[in-house]
Amino acid sequence: MVASRVVLWRHGQTDYNASFRLQGQVDIPLNATGRAQAERAAHRVAEFNPSVIVASDLVRAADTAWAAAHLLDMDVATDARLRERHFGVWEGLHADEIAEGWPEAAAAWKRGEHPEGIGAERRAEVGQRFAAGVEAHAGLMPDGSTLLVAAHGACIAVGITTLLGLDADDWAGIRGLGNCHWSILESSPREPRWRLDAHNVGVA
């Protein structure tokens, strides 16, 4: 038994998104724009007819998931493994503040390398925990069913990378998602057992 499709849905906008601050695991809620985005996208996401809805336990993702759950008369389970990447002391800061306070680490991050000395999770660590959460929920579902996951831009990107059998520390070819955009993984009879069917899709 395993879900045949996983829809990975990024949360709606927050005030940190609007002001270009690094969120990480700061538990900040959706703003008015984000709530409207979630309500609008929920009608499209509900068309995937998910059998299970699971979300990161951070409120911005959980509230996004509930926008679809209310339409479908379903519940939302939460899972801390689906949280955003932890960015250590950078969380809540603007890019200019990061560049000024940690020039070497900021330059490394801009080059796609791991920023040392700030307490951030490595990309591969995030991808592995996210993928483990997705696999755990998908593995309890009937064949042919759809799992809807509401989470975060960076963890979805590295989670997809990991689920495709790649090392997220070495390969960064999957970009993050826009607010309330989604990506779709379909099961495959070959290894890796997931393939990317659509990425960063949103409501027009």
C-alpha positions as CSV (number, residue, x, y, z in Angstrom):
1,M,0.0,0.0,0.0
2,V,1.3,3.4,-1.0
3,A,-0.1,6.6,-2.3
4,S,0.4,7.0,-6.1
5,R,0.6,10.8,-6.0
6,V,1.9,13.4,-3.6
7,V,1.0,17.1,-4.0
8,L,3.5,19.3,-2.2
9,W,1.8,22.7,-1.5
10,R,3.7,25.8,-0.2
11,H,2.0,28.0,2.3
12,G,0.5,31.4,1.5
13,Q,2.3,34.8,2.1
14,T,3.4,36.0,5.5
15,D,4.6,39.4,6.6
16,Y,8.2,38.0,6.5
17,N,7.7,37.0,2.9
18,A,6.4,40.4,2.0
19,S,9.4,42.1,3.7
20,F,11.9,39.7,2.4
21,R,12.9,38.3,5.8
22,L,14.3,34.8,6.2
23,Q,11.6,32.8,8.0
24,G,13.0,29.4,8.7
25,Q,11.2,27.9,11.7
26,V,9.9,31.2,13.1
27,D,6.2,30.4,13.6
28,I,4.7,33.4,11.9
29,P,1.1,33.3,10.6
30,L,-0.3,34.0,7.2
31,N,-1.1,37.7,6.5
32,A,-4.3,38.8,4.7
33,T,-2.8,38.3,1.3
34,G,-1.6,34.8,2.3
35,R,-5.1,33.8,3.6
36,A,-6.6,35.0,0.3
37,Q,-4.0,33.0,-1.6
38,A,-4.8,29.9,0.4
39,E,-8.5,30.2,-0.1
40,R,-8.1,30.7,-3.9
41,A,-5.6,27.9,-4.4
42,A,-7.5,25.5,-2.2
43,H,-10.2,25.2,-4.8
44,R,-7.7,24.0,-7.3
45,V,-5.8,21.8,-4.9
46,A,-9.0,20.1,-3.7
47,E,-9.5,18.9,-7.3
48,F,-6.7,16.4,-6.7
49,N,-9.1,14.6,-4.4
50,P,-6.6,13.8,-1.6
51,S,-7.3,10.9,0.7
52,V,-5.0,12.4,3.4
53,I,-3.9,16.0,4.2
54,V,-0.8,16.5,6.3
55,A,1.0,19.7,7.1
56,S,4.0,21.1,8.8
57,D,3.2,22.0,12.4
58,L,4.1,25.6,11.8
59,V,0.9,27.7,11.7
60,R,1.4,29.2,8.2
61,A,1.5,25.7,6.6
62,A,-1.2,24.2,8.8
63,D,-3.6,27.1,8.1
64,T,-3.0,26.8,4.4
65,A,-3.8,23.1,4.6
66,W,-7.0,23.8,6.4
67,A,-8.2,26.0,3.5
68,A,-8.4,22.8,1.4
69,A,-9.6,20.6,4.3
70,H,-12.6,22.7,4.9
71,L,-13.7,22.4,1.3
72,L,-13.3,18.6,1.4
73,D,-14.7,18.2,5.0
74,M,-11.4,16.5,6.0
75,D,-9.0,16.8,8.9
76,V,-5.4,17.9,8.8
77,A,-2.6,15.9,10.5
78,T,0.6,17.8,11.4
79,D,4.1,16.5,11.3
80,A,7.2,18.4,12.6
81,R,9.4,16.6,10.0
82,L,7.7,18.8,7.4
83,R,9.0,22.0,9.0
84,E,11.0,24.6,7.0
85,R,14.8,24.5,7.1
86,H,16.2,25.9,10.3
87,F,18.5,28.9,9.5
88,G,19.9,29.4,13.0
89,V,20.7,33.0,14.0
90,W,19.7,34.3,10.6
91,E,16.0,33.7,11.1
92,G,13.9,36.8,11.0
93,L,16.7,38.9,9.3
94,H,16.6,40.7,6.0
95,A,19.2,39.8,3.4
96,D,21.0,43.1,3.9
97,E,21.4,42.4,7.6
98,I,22.7,38.9,6.9
99,A,25.3,40.2,4.4
100,E,26.5,42.9,6.8
101,G,26.7,40.7,9.9
102,W,28.1,37.5,8.3
103,P,29.8,38.4,5.0
104,E,31.7,35.2,4.6
105,A,28.8,32.9,5.4
106,A,26.4,35.0,3.3
107,A,28.8,34.8,0.3
108,A,29.0,31.0,0.7
109,W,25.2,30.7,0.9
110,K,24.9,32.9,-2.2
111,R,27.3,30.5,-4.0
112,G,25.0,27.6,-3.0
113,E,27.3,26.3,-0.2
114,H,26.5,25.6,3.4
115,P,26.7,28.8,5.6
116,E,29.0,27.7,8.4
117,G,28.8,29.1,11.9
118,I,25.2,30.2,12.1
119,G,23.5,27.0,13.3
120,A,21.7,26.3,10.1
121,E,20.5,22.8,9.0
122,R,22.3,21.4,6.0
123,R,20.2,20.9,2.9
124,A,20.6,17.1,3.0
125,E,19.5,17.0,6.6
126,V,16.3,18.8,5.7
127,G,15.7,16.8,2.6
128,Q,16.1,13.5,4.6
129,R,13.7,14.4,7.4
130,F,11.1,15.9,4.9
131,A,11.3,12.8,2.7
132,A,11.0,10.5,5.7
133,G,7.8,12.3,6.7
134,V,6.3,12.1,3.2
135,E,7.2,8.4,2.9
136,A,5.8,7.6,6.3
137,H,2.4,9.1,5.4
138,A,2.3,7.9,1.8
139,G,3.2,4.3,3.0
140,L,0.0,4.1,5.1
141,M,-2.3,5.0,2.2
142,P,-4.2,2.8,-0.3
143,D,-2.7,2.3,-3.8
144,G,-3.8,4.9,-6.2
145,S,-4.6,7.5,-3.6
146,T,-3.3,11.1,-3.3
147,L,-1.4,12.6,-0.4
148,L,-1.6,16.4,0.0
149,V,1.3,18.0,2.0
150,A,1.3,21.6,3.0
151,A,4.8,22.8,3.9
152,H,7.5,25.4,2.9
153,G,9.5,26.5,-0.1
154,A,13.0,25.4,0.9
155,C,12.1,22.1,2.5
156,I,9.9,21.1,-0.4
157,A,12.7,21.8,-2.9
158,V,15.3,19.7,-1.0
159,G,12.6,17.1,-0.1
160,I,11.8,16.6,-3.8
161,T,15.6,16.4,-4.5
162,T,15.9,13.6,-1.9
163,L,12.8,11.8,-3.0
164,L,14.2,11.7,-6.5
165,G,17.3,9.9,-5.2
166,L,19.7,12.9,-5.3
167,D,21.9,14.4,-2.6
168,A,20.6,17.8,-1.7
169,D,24.0,18.9,-0.4
170,D,25.5,18.2,-3.9
171,W,22.7,19.0,-6.2
172,A,20.5,22.2,-6.2
173,G,18.6,21.9,-9.4
174,I,15.2,22.2,-7.9
175,R,14.1,25.8,-7.1
176,G,11.8,26.8,-4.3
177,L,8.1,27.3,-4.8
178,G,6.1,30.6,-4.9
179,N,3.6,31.2,-2.2
180,C,0.6,28.8,-2.5
181,H,2.2,27.1,-5.5
182,W,2.5,23.3,-5.7
183,S,4.5,20.4,-7.1
184,I,3.4,16.9,-7.9
185,L,5.3,13.6,-7.5
186,E,4.0,10.4,-9.1
187,S,5.0,7.0,-8.1
188,S,7.2,5.0,-10.4
189,P,7.8,1.3,-10.8
190,R,11.5,1.9,-11.1
191,E,14.1,3.4,-8.6
192,P,13.8,6.1,-7.5
193,R,10.2,5.3,-6.9
194,W,9.1,9.0,-7.3
195,R,9.2,11.1,-10.4
196,L,8.5,14.8,-10.7
197,D,5.4,15.4,-12.8
198,A,4.9,19.1,-12.2
199,H,6.7,21.9,-10.3
200,N,5.9,25.3,-9.0
201,V,2.3,25.4,-10.4
202,G,-0.1,28.1,-9.2
203,V,-3.5,29.6,-9.8
204,A,-3.5,32.0,-12.7
